[in-house]
């Protein structure tokens, strides 16, 4: 079995393409169910965020699996194959695993070192497990990547400062307030995780706040946690647009919640209006940027802003890469040895069976004459000899990277030492000459 990664992200595809590849809720459940049902895929995890959609799969046929995943993506996004190839990237085996580790650590994020992606990687694994799409290998891969991401954030300062899309939005709001010398009225449409992070980064402000959400109860919970803010129905949103200086959207809606039909509420004001669309697919019509007095940010425009804040955190990149290399080494050791562990375990069992059998035979000749101290010495010395004899072949078997040669080694060991036999030490005794067998029986 081998790994494959197929995906798009903010570096390879513009927002109008990325939003067509967004999977959440029912569409995520359907994708996990349909793709994992294919005989070409043994295990599967789908990671879909504002800035990336990536599928990680375990397969015996890399080429066929890639075609399957590509066709599914193209169908879901209504995109032709040629265009998809222009924006997609693929990685296999070790390189696919390394990419996931960098993603979990925030090194591949639009906001370098951001925290939110680590939660999203955890959620992707959880969803795959709930839908029984992942298995032992991808569970271990994602768990290792999550551990690596935690270490990077705890052992470096890579996530200090602006470390999420929500914190970047909060910074833009503060800058707006300073430039306009006002206490801005904020309208937050969508009270999910990104909305909550945005508010958390505005805790020390006194900006008036309106919260609009499909679930009023959820908005009320967030307002209570934040300690202030009025909750309105989504149907009341239009009237609130005209009163708000800053409007933020961060919902999972697949349509524009703030559209060009709302232009009259936004343009021609005494001071500019700040629009921040943190949604993928977008919840604001990008044509709103054409209006006089409107400053508009979507995820692509935010990327241009965030480049300015990367430099200090990038000083920690070398340390982060060292941590990732360490965790990657641990994962690869597990992955490369998981197939040979049953063979190694059986090999040790056979040698220890022989060792114990021969000690027992020898001690029978000297019943009552061998002290406990000598017996203990025999046990320790023969065990050490066995370990030393097996050490080199076991290490070589673990380190072999050629799958075909590794399988040949396992087959040879199984045949030479009858590792698949069920009759214990008798597997060797039965093949000895009859006289030798008779002598052993007499002993």
Backbone torsions as a table, in degrees:
resi	resn	phi	psi	omega
1	UNK	NA	143.8	-177.8
2	UNK	-134.7	160.8	179.4
3	UNK	-91.0	148.0	167.0
4	UNK	-138.9	140.1	172.9
5	UNK	-121.7	130.8	174.3
6	UNK	-132.2	128.7	-177.1
7	UNK	-165.3	176.6	171.2
8	UNK	-134.8	155.8	175.4
9	UNK	-150.9	-172.2	-174.2
10	UNK	-65.8	-18.7	178.5
11	UNK	-84.5	-28.8	-173.7
12	UNK	-101.7	-22.2	-174.2
13	UNK	-138.2	137.9	176.8
14	UNK	-69.0	164.7	-175.3
15	UNK	-59.9	-37.8	-178.2
16	UNK	-66.1	-19.8	173.4
17	UNK	-88.7	-44.8	-177.2
18	UNK	-58.7	-39.3	-175.8
19	UNK	-67.2	-18.8	177.0
20	UNK	-78.9	-15.3	180.0
21	UNK	-104.5	16.7	-178.1
22	UNK	-78.7	131.7	177.6
23	UNK	-122.7	125.7	177.8
24	UNK	-156.3	153.3	176.5
25	UNK	58.3	-125.3	-176.2
26	UNK	-63.8	-38.5	-178.4
27	UNK	-67.0	-33.9	176.7
28	UNK	-68.6	-45.1	179.2
29	UNK	-60.0	-43.5	-179.1
30	UNK	-64.7	-42.9	-179.4
31	UNK	-62.8	-45.1	179.5
32	UNK	-62.1	-42.0	-178.2
33	UNK	-68.1	-45.8	-175.8
34	UNK	-70.7	-44.1	-177.4
35	UNK	-70.4	-40.5	-178.9
36	UNK	-71.3	-15.8	177.8
37	UNK	-76.3	-15.8	-178.9
38	UNK	-71.5	138.0	176.6
39	UNK	-66.7	-12.7	179.1
40	UNK	-78.8	-16.1	-175.2
41	UNK	-117.1	121.6	177.5
42	UNK	-87.6	-38.8	179.1
43	UNK	-143.8	155.5	-174.4
44	UNK	-155.2	138.8	170.1
45	UNK	-136.3	134.8	-179.1
46	UNK	-116.2	119.4	179.8
47	UNK	-107.4	114.6	-178.5
48	UNK	-129.2	116.3	-179.5
49	UNK	-130.4	-173.8	178.8
50	UNK	-61.2	-32.0	-171.0
51	UNK	-114.9	1.3	179.6
52	UNK	-159.2	150.5	166.3
53	UNK	-132.3	119.2	-176.6
54	UNK	-135.9	138.4	174.7
55	UNK	-117.0	130.9	177.5
56	UNK	-111.9	129.2	-176.5
57	UNK	-137.8	152.3	173.6
58	UNK	-108.6	128.7	-173.2
59	UNK	-150.3	158.6	174.1
60	UNK	-93.9	-10.9	-177.0
61	UNK	-135.1	94.6	-174.8
62	UNK	-61.2	-44.1	-176.6
63	UNK	-64.4	-48.3	-178.8
64	UNK	-66.8	-37.3	179.6
65	UNK	-65.8	-39.4	178.7
66	UNK	-63.0	-41.3	178.4
67	UNK	-62.3	-41.7	178.3
68	UNK	-59.9	-49.6	-177.5
69	UNK	-66.4	-41.5	179.0
70	UNK	-61.8	-47.3	-179.3
71	UNK	-61.0	-38.8	-180.0
72	UNK	-66.2	-45.7	178.6
73	UNK	-60.0	-47.2	-177.9
74	UNK	-61.5	-40.0	179.5
75	UNK	-66.0	-44.9	-178.2
76	UNK	-66.9	-34.8	-176.5
77	UNK	-94.7	-2.4	-177.0
78	UNK	53.5	52.3	-176.9
79	UNK	-126.6	137.7	179.8
80	UNK	-74.3	157.0	-173.9
81	UNK	-59.8	-40.5	-177.6
82	UNK	-63.7	-43.2	179.0
83	UNK	-66.5	-38.8	179.3
84	UNK	-60.6	-43.3	-178.6
85	UNK	-62.4	-26.0	-179.7
86	UNK	-72.6	-27.1	-174.6
87	UNK	-111.4	-10.5	-174.9
88	UNK	-92.1	159.3	172.8
89	UNK	-133.0	153.5	-177.8
90	UNK	-133.5	142.2	174.0
91	UNK	-141.0	150.8	-176.5
92	UNK	-125.1	147.2	170.1
93	UNK	50.2	-122.1	-175.6
94	UNK	-56.4	-38.0	-176.6
95	UNK	-72.3	-32.0	174.7
96	UNK	-66.5	-42.6	178.9
97	UNK	-65.1	-43.6	178.8
98	UNK	-60.2	-39.4	179.2
99	UNK	-61.8	-45.1	179.8
100	UNK	-61.6	-40.0	178.8
101	UNK	-61.0	-42.0	179.0
102	UNK	-67.3	-37.6	177.5
103	UNK	-62.4	-49.1	-177.9
104	UNK	-62.7	-30.7	-179.7
105	UNK	-82.0	-8.5	-179.3
106	UNK	84.7	8.2	-178.0
107	UNK	-79.2	-14.7	-179.8
108	UNK	-109.1	9.5	-175.4
109	UNK	-84.8	158.7	173.8
110	UNK	-61.5	-44.9	173.4
111	UNK	-94.3	101.8	-172.6
112	UNK	-57.4	125.9	178.4
113	UNK	81.0	11.1	-176.0
114	UNK	-60.0	155.1	-178.5
115	UNK	-88.3	-32.1	-169.4
116	UNK	-61.5	-33.9	-175.2
117	UNK	-63.5	-32.1	-179.8
118	UNK	-63.6	-40.8	176.5
119	UNK	-64.5	-37.9	-178.2
120	UNK	-69.1	-34.7	175.5
121	UNK	-65.5	-42.2	176.8
122	UNK	-60.2	-44.4	-178.5
123	UNK	-65.7	-37.3	178.3
124	UNK	-62.1	-43.2	177.8
125	UNK	-64.7	-43.3	-179.7
126	UNK	-59.5	-45.8	-179.9
127	UNK	-62.8	-40.4	178.6
128	UNK	-64.4	-38.6	178.8
129	UNK	-68.5	-41.3	179.0
130	UNK	-60.0	-39.2	-178.6
131	UNK	-90.4	8.9	178.1
132	UNK	54.8	36.3	178.9
133	UNK	-92.4	-30.9	179.4
134	UNK	-93.7	167.7	179.2
135	UNK	-144.0	-159.5	-173.2
136	UNK	-58.2	-39.8	-173.6
137	UNK	-74.2	-52.2	-179.8
138	UNK	-69.2	-31.3	174.2
139	UNK	-59.3	-44.2	180.0
140	UNK	-68.7	-41.0	179.3
141	UNK	-59.9	-49.9	-177.3
142	UNK	-69.5	-37.7	176.9
143	UNK	-62.2	-40.6	178.3
144	UNK	-66.0	-40.9	179.2
145	UNK	-65.2	-40.0	178.7
146	UNK	-64.6	-42.9	177.4
147	UNK	-61.7	-41.1	178.6
148	UNK	-63.1	-42.9	179.0
149	UNK	-61.9	-39.1	177.8
150	UNK	-65.2	-42.4	-179.9
151	UNK	-62.8	-42.5	-179.7
152	UNK	-58.9	-41.9	-177.5
153	UNK	-75.6	-28.3	-179.3
154	UNK	-87.4	-25.0	-175.5
155	UNK	-104.2	-1.5	176.1
156	UNK	-135.8	175.3	175.9
157	UNK	-106.5	31.0	-173.0
158	UNK	-67.4	-21.8	-178.1
159	UNK	-104.9	16.0	177.2
160	UNK	-78.8	149.3	-178.7
161	UNK	82.7	-141.9	179.4
162	UNK	-73.0	106.9	-173.2
163	UNK	-128.2	21.3	174.3
164	UNK	-164.6	163.6	176.8
165	UNK	-62.1	-39.1	179.2
166	UNK	-62.9	-40.7	179.5
167	UNK	-70.3	-31.5	175.9
168	UNK	-66.5	-41.5	177.1
169	UNK	-60.9	-42.1	179.3
170	UNK	-62.7	-37.5	178.6
171	UNK	-64.7	-41.1	178.7
172	UNK	-63.1	-36.9	179.6
173	UNK	-66.8	-42.7	178.4
174	UNK	-62.4	-43.0	178.9
175	UNK	-62.8	-39.2	177.5
176	UNK	-61.3	-45.4	-179.1
177	UNK	-61.2	-40.5	-179.8
178	UNK	-68.9	-44.1	-177.9
179	UNK	-65.8	-38.3	-178.0
180	UNK	-90.8	-7.8	-179.1
181	UNK	54.0	47.9	-179.7
182	UNK	-136.3	164.3	168.0
183	UNK	-98.5	102.5	-169.4
184	UNK	-74.0	141.9	170.9
185	UNK	-82.5	125.6	-175.1
186	UNK	-110.8	134.4	171.9
187	UNK	-114.6	115.6	178.6
188	UNK	-105.9	116.5	179.8
189	UNK	-105.0	107.9	-175.1
190	UNK	108.1	119.2	-175.0
191	UNK	-118.5	37.5	176.6
192	UNK	-81.4	-154.8	-172.7
193	UNK	-65.6	-43.3	-178.8
194	UNK	-67.6	-39.5	176.4
195	UNK	-61.4	-41.4	179.5
196	UNK	-64.7	-40.5	178.6
197	UNK	-64.5	-40.4	178.3
198	UNK	-59.5	-46.6	-179.8
199	UNK	-65.9	-37.9	179.7
200	UNK	-59.0	-34.8	179.7
201	UNK	-81.0	-1.3	175.6
202	UNK	-113.2	15.6	-175.4
203	UNK	-57.6	-37.3	-174.7
204	UNK	-90.3	19.5	177.6
205	UNK	-109.9	170.1	176.6
206	UNK	-118.6	29.1	-176.8
207	UNK	-70.5	130.6	174.7
208	UNK	-61.9	144.4	-170.9
209	UNK	-136.7	134.5	170.6
210	UNK	-116.8	134.1	179.1
211	UNK	-115.8	127.4	176.6
212	UNK	-124.0	132.3	-177.6
213	UNK	-152.8	154.1	178.0
214	UNK	-60.2	-38.9	175.5
215	UNK	-100.8	109.6	-179.1
216	UNK	-62.4	-37.9	-178.3
217	UNK	-60.9	-40.6	-180.0
218	UNK	-65.8	-39.0	178.0
219	UNK	-65.4	-37.6	180.0
220	UNK	-66.9	-36.2	177.1
221	UNK	-63.2	-44.8	-179.7
222	UNK	-65.7	-39.9	178.3
223	UNK	-61.9	-39.3	178.9
224	UNK	-66.6	-40.6	179.1
225	UNK	-65.9	-38.1	-178.4
226	UNK	-74.9	-24.2	177.5
227	UNK	91.5	0.0	176.0
228	UNK	-167.0	172.8	179.3
229	UNK	115.6	141.6	176.9
230	UNK	-103.1	143.5	-178.4
231	UNK	-104.1	133.3	177.2
232	UNK	-126.9	160.6	175.4
233	UNK	-76.8	154.7	176.4
234	UNK	-59.9	-29.8	179.7
235	UNK	-68.3	-19.4	178.5
236	UNK	-91.3	0.8	-172.3
237	UNK	-61.9	-40.7	-175.3
238	UNK	-58.4	-45.0	-179.8
239	UNK	-63.6	-31.3	-178.3
240	UNK	-76.9	-21.9	-179.8
241	UNK	-59.1	-42.0	-176.2
242	UNK	-68.7	-20.8	-176.9
243	UNK	-97.3	-6.2	-171.6
244	UNK	-102.5	137.2	175.9
245	UNK	-86.2	-33.2	-179.1
246	UNK	-126.3	128.2	179.9
247	UNK	-124.3	124.9	-177.9
248	UNK	-120.9	132.2	173.4
249	UNK	-118.1	135.3	177.7
250	UNK	-155.5	67.8	179.9
251	UNK	-119.5	174.9	177.1
252	UNK	-96.8	11.1	179.7
253	UNK	-62.0	147.7	-178.3
254	UNK	-101.4	14.0	179.9
255	UNK	-133.9	169.6	178.5
256	UNK	-75.7	122.5	174.1
257	UNK	-88.5	-29.6	173.8
258	UNK	-117.4	107.8	-171.1
259	UNK	-117.1	-179.5	-177.4
260	UNK	-66.1	-21.6	177.5
261	UNK	-67.1	-15.1	178.4
262	UNK	-94.0	8.9	-174.7
263	UNK	-56.1	-37.1	-176.6
264	UNK	-64.0	-23.1	178.7
265	UNK	-80.2	-14.7	-168.4
266	UNK	-111.8	-36.6	-173.2
267	UNK	-92.9	164.3	175.8
268	UNK	71.1	28.0	-179.2
269	UNK	-91.3	170.4	179.0
270	UNK	-67.0	-36.5	176.8
271	UNK	-131.6	159.8	-175.4
272	UNK	-62.8	158.8	174.7
273	UNK	-109.3	134.9	178.9
274	UNK	-102.8	117.9	178.2
275	UNK	-109.0	126.8	179.6
276	UNK	-127.7	112.3	-179.3
277	UNK	-105.0	106.6	-178.7
278	UNK	-99.3	15.3	-173.9
279	UNK	-99.7	146.9	169.6
280	UNK	-137.6	111.7	2.5
281	UNK	-64.1	159.8	-176.5
282	UNK	-65.5	144.8	177.4
283	UNK	-104.0	-5.2	176.5
284	UNK	-120.4	139.7	176.7
285	UNK	-69.4	121.9	-177.8
286	UNK	-61.7	-17.5	177.8
287	UNK	-67.0	-14.9	177.6
288	UNK	-62.0	-22.4	178.3
289	UNK	-64.4	-19.2	-179.3
290	UNK	-77.5	-15.7	-176.0
291	UNK	-71.9	143.6	177.8
292	UNK	-68.6	132.5	177.9
293	UNK	82.2	13.0	179.4
294	UNK	-115.6	127.1	172.3
295	UNK	-106.7	122.2	-169.9
296	UNK	-121.0	132.1	175.1
297	UNK	-127.5	128.8	165.3
298	UNK	-117.2	-172.5	-173.7
299	UNK	-62.6	-34.2	179.2
300	UNK	-69.3	-40.8	178.9
301	UNK	-69.6	-33.0	177.4
302	UNK	-63.2	-32.8	179.7
303	UNK	-61.7	-36.3	178.8
304	UNK	-65.9	-36.6	-179.8
305	UNK	-70.6	-40.1	-170.8
306	UNK	-69.7	-23.5	179.6
307	UNK	-56.2	-31.2	-177.0
308	UNK	-69.8	-22.0	-174.9
309	UNK	-103.6	6.3	-175.5
310	UNK	-80.7	-29.7	-164.2
311	UNK	-57.7	-47.0	-177.8
312	UNK	-62.7	-42.7	-178.4
313	UNK	-71.3	-27.5	-179.9
314	UNK	-69.2	-14.2	175.4
315	UNK	-62.4	-22.5	-178.9
316	UNK	-92.2	2.5	-172.2
317	UNK	-63.5	-41.6	-178.9
318	UNK	-61.1	-42.4	178.2
319	UNK	-63.6	-42.1	179.0
320	UNK	-62.4	-42.0	-179.8
321	UNK	-63.3	-36.5	177.8
322	UNK	-64.6	-42.0	177.6
323	UNK	-62.3	-44.6	-179.6
324	UNK	-63.4	-39.3	179.0
325	UNK	-63.0	-38.6	178.6
326	UNK	-64.4	-48.1	-179.8
327	UNK	-67.6	-34.7	178.2
328	UNK	-64.5	-40.6	178.6
329	UNK	-61.3	-40.8	178.8
330	UNK	-64.5	-41.9	180.0
331	UNK	-66.6	-45.2	-178.2
332	UNK	-63.3	-35.5	176.6
333	UNK	-61.7	-43.9	177.2
334	UNK	-62.5	-47.1	-175.4
335	UNK	-65.2	-43.1	-176.3
336	UNK	-74.1	-19.3	-179.2
337	UNK	-102.2	-12.6	-174.3
338	UNK	-61.6	-34.3	-178.3
339	UNK	-76.0	-28.3	-176.0
340	UNK	-95.5	-10.1	-176.3
341	UNK	-58.4	-42.9	177.6
342	UNK	-60.3	-38.9	178.4
343	UNK	-65.4	-44.7	-179.9
344	UNK	-63.3	-43.7	179.8
345	UNK	-61.4	-43.9	179.2
346	UNK	-64.7	-37.8	179.9
347	UNK	-62.6	-46.4	177.8
348	UNK	-62.5	-40.3	-179.7
349	UNK	-61.8	-43.1	179.8
350	UNK	-62.2	-47.6	-178.0
351	UNK	-64.9	-37.4	179.3
352	UNK	-73.3	-30.6	174.1
353	UNK	-62.3	-45.7	178.7
354	UNK	-62.9	-45.7	-179.1
355	UNK	-58.7	-49.4	-178.2
356	UNK	-66.2	-36.8	179.0
357	UNK	-63.4	-43.8	-178.0
358	UNK	-70.6	-36.2	175.8
359	UNK	-62.7	-44.6	-179.6
360	UNK	-61.6	-43.1	178.3
361	UNK	-60.6	-45.1	-177.8
362	UNK	-65.4	-40.3	-177.8
363	UNK	-69.3	-26.3	179.7
364	UNK	-62.7	-30.8	-178.9
365	UNK	-71.3	-21.5	-175.4
366	UNK	-124.4	44.8	-177.3
367	UNK	-56.2	125.6	178.0
368	UNK	80.7	-6.8	-176.5
369	UNK	-101.1	-11.1	-177.7
370	UNK	-104.8	121.5	-177.3
371	UNK	-70.5	161.8	177.2
372	UNK	-60.8	-33.9	-179.4
373	UNK	-64.7	-42.4	179.4
374	UNK	-68.8	-40.0	178.3
375	UNK	-61.6	-40.9	178.2
376	UNK	-64.3	-38.8	177.9
377	UNK	-64.0	-43.8	177.3
378	UNK	-58.0	-43.6	-179.5
379	UNK	-61.0	-47.1	-176.8
380	UNK	-69.6	-41.9	-177.7
381	UNK	-67.8	-46.4	-178.5
382	UNK	-67.9	-34.1	176.7
383	UNK	-65.7	-41.6	179.4
384	UNK	-64.5	-40.4	178.4
385	UNK	-62.0	-44.3	179.4
386	UNK	-60.3	-45.0	-179.7
387	UNK	-61.5	-41.6	-178.3
388	UNK	-69.6	-38.1	178.8
389	UNK	-62.8	-40.5	-174.4
390	UNK	-87.1	-15.2	-172.1
391	UNK	-56.3	-54.0	-174.4
392	UNK	-64.5	-50.0	179.1
393	UNK	-61.2	-34.9	178.8
394	UNK	-67.1	-43.7	178.4
395	UNK	-62.1	-43.9	179.6
396	UNK	-62.3	-40.3	179.1
397	UNK	-64.4	-41.7	179.0
398	UNK	-66.1	-37.0	-173.8
399	UNK	-84.4	-15.0	-177.6
400	UNK	-63.4	124.2	-176.7
401	UNK	-99.7	-15.3	178.6
402	UNK	-79.9	112.6	-175.8
403	UNK	-58.2	-39.4	-178.0
404	UNK	-68.2	-43.9	179.5
405	UNK	-67.2	-37.8	177.7
406	UNK	-60.9	-42.6	179.3
407	UNK	-65.3	-37.8	177.7
408	UNK	-62.6	-42.2	177.9
409	UNK	-60.9	-45.6	-178.8
410	UNK	-64.4	-41.3	178.8
411	UNK	-63.6	-40.8	-179.3
412	UNK	-65.1	-45.0	179.0
413	UNK	-62.8	-41.3	179.8
414	UNK	-62.3	-41.7	-179.3
415	UNK	-72.5	-44.9	-175.8
416	UNK	-66.4	-37.2	-175.7
417	UNK	-111.1	11.6	176.4
418	UNK	50.6	49.6	-175.5
419	UNK	-68.2	-19.9	-179.3
420	UNK	-94.2	4.4	178.9
421	UNK	-74.4	154.6	-176.4
422	UNK	-110.1	4.3	-171.1
423	UNK	-106.6	24.0	172.5
424	UNK	56.9	-138.8	-176.1
425	UNK	-64.7	-22.3	-179.8
426	UNK	-62.9	-20.5	179.7
427	UNK	-59.9	-27.3	178.7
428	UNK	-97.9	-38.9	-178.4
429	UNK	-60.4	-40.6	-176.3
430	UNK	-64.8	-20.0	-177.9
431	UNK	-96.2	0.3	179.0
432	UNK	-79.6	156.8	177.0
433	UNK	-55.6	152.7	-176.1
434	UNK	-57.9	-40.5	-178.8
435	UNK	-63.0	-40.8	179.2
436	UNK	-64.9	-40.3	179.0
437	UNK	-63.1	-40.9	-179.7
438	UNK	-64.3	-41.0	179.4
439	UNK	-63.3	-41.6	178.8
440	UNK	-63.4	-39.5	179.9
441	UNK	-65.5	-39.0	179.2
442	UNK	-65.7	-39.6	178.8
443	UNK	-63.0	NA	NA
